[in-house]
Amino acid sequence: MIVQNWADVAVASLQQLWFSFVGFLPELIGALVIFIIGLIVAAGLAMLVEKVLESIRLNTLVNKTGVDEYFKRGGLELNVARFFGRLTYWFIVIAFFLAAADILRFTALSGFLQSVLLYIPRIAVAVLILLTAIVVANFLKAVVRASVMGAKMHSAKFLGALTWWSVVVFGLLAALSQLGIAVTIINIILTGFVVMVALAGGIAFGLGGKDYASHLIGRLRDEVEHR
């Protein structure tokens, strides 16, 4: 009698498990179909984005700025069109994977995928910020060097390099802030840098420009007294 009861319990459990699987099977098939469609759509859109960016010669335009030289020094090959193509691919794949997770009611996985999906555009913006910073830094470096050499002053290369590094560091910090990496530390560094520049400028003017400042104050006093 006890063995019969155990057998009935086992059969009932297996039946319940089978019914649960049969009820879950349509959702599983639907999720797999959605994900497969997502892979196809992602591959197509990634190829389209890459072809469009190549057709407008984005890689050539970026390489003309000299940005690729810095990547080659690190053993990397800069291909902006392919980068945005792959970024588009993974954005679409994760979006369809999120839809499949919602169908299967995987709440924790859905929450994680949503955070990843929202983070991908930040990566694109951060890359654009960094590329823009390098382009601007190269332009300002050339302008500073030409201006210093035109004024027949010394340290043209040093001032040009200092300008380049200042702009690139600011661009890097802005990109990291866009990614949400160490935002508090970056704000402290920026504040400290601004204070440092202000103090350095004030000290330099106080030590090197005190005679000229005294001359200006004297002229102002003379004009006020003779009115």
C-alpha positions in Angstrom: 0.0 0.0 0.0 2.8 2.4 0.9 4.6 1.5 -2.4 1.4 2.2 -4.3 1.1 5.6 -2.7 4.7 6.4 -3.6 4.1 5.3 -7.2 1.0 7.5 -7.4 2.9 10.5 -6.0 5.8 10.0 -8.5 3.4 9.6 -11.4 1.5 12.8 -10.4 4.8 14.7 -10.1 6.0 13.6 -13.5 2.6 14.4 -15.1 2.8 17.9 -13.5 6.3 18.4 -14.8 5.3 17.3 -18.3 2.2 19.6 -18.3 4.4 22.5 -17.2 6.9 21.7 -19.9 4.2 21.5 -22.6 2.8 24.8 -21.4 6.3 26.4 -21.4 7.2 24.9 -24.8 5.3 27.5 -27.0 7.0 30.4 -25.0 10.4 28.8 -25.5 9.8 28.3 -29.2 8.5 31.9 -29.5 11.6 33.2 -27.7 14.0 31.2 -29.9 12.2 32.5 -33.1 12.4 36.1 -31.8 16.1 35.7 -31.0 16.9 34.1 -34.4 15.1 36.9 -36.2 17.1 39.4 -34.1 20.4 37.8 -35.2 19.3 38.2 -38.8 18.1 41.8 -38.4 21.3 42.7 -36.4 23.6 41.3 -39.1 21.7 43.2 -41.8 21.6 46.5 -40.0 25.3 46.2 -39.0 26.3 45.6 -42.6 24.1 48.5 -43.7 25.6 51.0 -41.2 29.1 49.9 -42.0 28.5 50.3 -45.8 26.9 53.7 -45.3 29.8 55.0 -43.2 32.3 53.6 -45.7 30.4 55.2 -48.6 30.8 58.7 -47.0 34.5 57.9 -46.4 34.3 58.3 -42.7 37.5 56.2 -42.2 39.4 58.4 -44.6 38.2 61.6 -43.0 39.2 60.3 -39.5 42.6 59.1 -40.7 43.3 62.5 -42.3 43.2 64.0 -38.8 46.1 61.8 -37.7 44.1 59.9 -35.1 45.0 56.5 -36.5 48.7 57.1 -35.7 48.0 57.0 -32.0 46.1 53.7 -32.3 48.9 52.2 -34.4 51.4 53.0 -31.7 49.3 50.9 -29.4 49.1 48.0 -31.9 45.5 48.8 -32.8 43.9 49.4 -36.2 41.3 52.2 -36.3 38.2 51.4 -38.3 35.4 53.7 -37.3 32.9 52.3 -39.8 33.4 48.7 -38.5 33.2 49.9 -34.9 29.8 51.5 -35.3 28.7 48.5 -37.4 29.5 46.1 -34.6 28.0 48.4 -32.0 24.8 48.4 -34.0 24.9 44.6 -34.2 25.2 44.1 -30.5 22.6 46.7 -29.7 20.0 44.9 -31.9 21.0 41.5 -30.6 20.6 42.6 -27.0 17.3 44.3 -27.8 15.9 41.0 -29.3 17.4 39.0 -26.5 15.6 41.3 -24.1 12.4 40.6 -25.9 13.0 36.9 -25.7 13.7 37.1 -21.9 10.5 39.1 -21.4 8.6 36.3 -23.2 10.1 33.7 -20.9 9.4 36.0 -17.9 13.1 36.0 -16.8 12.7 39.2 -14.8 16.3 39.4 -13.4 17.8 38.8 -16.9 15.5 41.4 -18.4 16.6 44.0 -15.9 20.3 43.3 -16.6 19.8 43.4 -20.4 17.9 46.7 -20.1 20.9 48.3 -18.2 23.3 47.0 -20.9 21.0 48.2 -23.7 20.9 51.7 -22.2 24.7 51.7 -21.7 25.6 51.0 -25.4 24.7 54.5 -26.6 26.9 55.9 -23.9 29.8 54.0 -25.4 29.1 55.5 -28.9 29.0 59.0 -27.4 32.1 58.5 -25.4 34.0 57.4 -28.5 32.8 60.4 -30.5 33.9 62.7 -27.6 37.3 61.2 -27.6 37.8 61.3 -31.4 36.6 65.0 -31.4 39.0 65.8 -28.6 41.9 64.3 -30.6 40.9 66.2 -33.7 40.6 69.5 -31.8 43.8 68.8 -30.0 45.7 68.3 -33.3 44.2 71.5 -34.7 45.0 73.6 -31.7 48.5 72.1 -31.5 49.2 73.3 -35.0 47.7 76.7 -34.3 49.8 77.2 -31.1 53.0 76.1 -32.7 52.5 78.3 -35.7 51.5 81.3 -33.5 54.5 80.9 -31.2 56.9 80.4 -34.1 55.4 83.4 -35.9 55.9 85.5 -32.8 59.6 84.3 -32.8 59.2 82.9 -29.3 60.8 79.9 -27.8 59.4 76.5 -26.8 57.0 76.2 -29.7 57.0 72.4 -29.6 56.6 72.3 -25.9 53.6 74.7 -25.9 52.1 72.7 -28.8 52.5 69.4 -27.0 51.1 71.0 -23.8 48.0 72.2 -25.7 47.5 68.8 -27.2 47.7 66.9 -23.9 45.5 69.4 -22.2 42.7 69.0 -24.7 43.1 65.2 -25.0 43.1 64.8 -21.2 39.9 66.9 -20.9 38.3 64.8 -23.7 39.3 61.6 -21.9 37.8 62.8 -18.7 34.6 63.8 -20.5 34.4 60.4 -22.1 34.9 58.6 -18.8 32.2 60.8 -17.3 29.9 59.9 -20.1 30.5 56.3 -19.3 29.8 56.9 -15.7 33.2 55.8 -14.6 34.5 57.5 -11.4 32.4 60.6 -12.0 33.2 62.0 -8.5 36.9 61.6 -8.9 36.8 63.2 -12.4 34.9 66.2 -11.0 37.5 66.6 -8.2 40.4 66.3 -10.8 38.7 68.9 -13.1 38.2 71.3 -10.1 41.7 70.8 -9.0 43.1 71.4 -12.5 41.1 74.7 -12.9 42.3 75.9 -9.4 45.9 75.0 -10.3 45.7 76.9 -13.6 44.1 79.9 -11.8 46.8 79.9 -9.1 49.6 79.4 -11.6 48.3 82.3 -13.7 47.9 84.5 -10.6 51.4 83.7 -9.4 53.0 84.2 -12.8 51.3 87.5 -13.2 52.2 88.6 -9.7 55.8 87.8 -10.1 56.4 88.5 -13.8 53.9 91.2 -14.4 54.0 93.3 -11.3 56.0 96.1 -12.9 53.5 96.3 -15.8 50.6 96.2 -13.4 52.2 99.0 -11.3 52.6 101.0 -14.5 48.9 100.5 -15.4 47.8 101.5 -11.9 50.0 104.6 -12.0 48.5 105.7 -15.4 45.0 105.2 -14.0 45.8 107.2 -10.9 47.3 110.1 -13.0 44.2 110.2 -15.2 41.9 110.3 -12.2 43.9 113.0 -10.5 44.1 115.3 -13.5 40.4 115.2 -14.2 
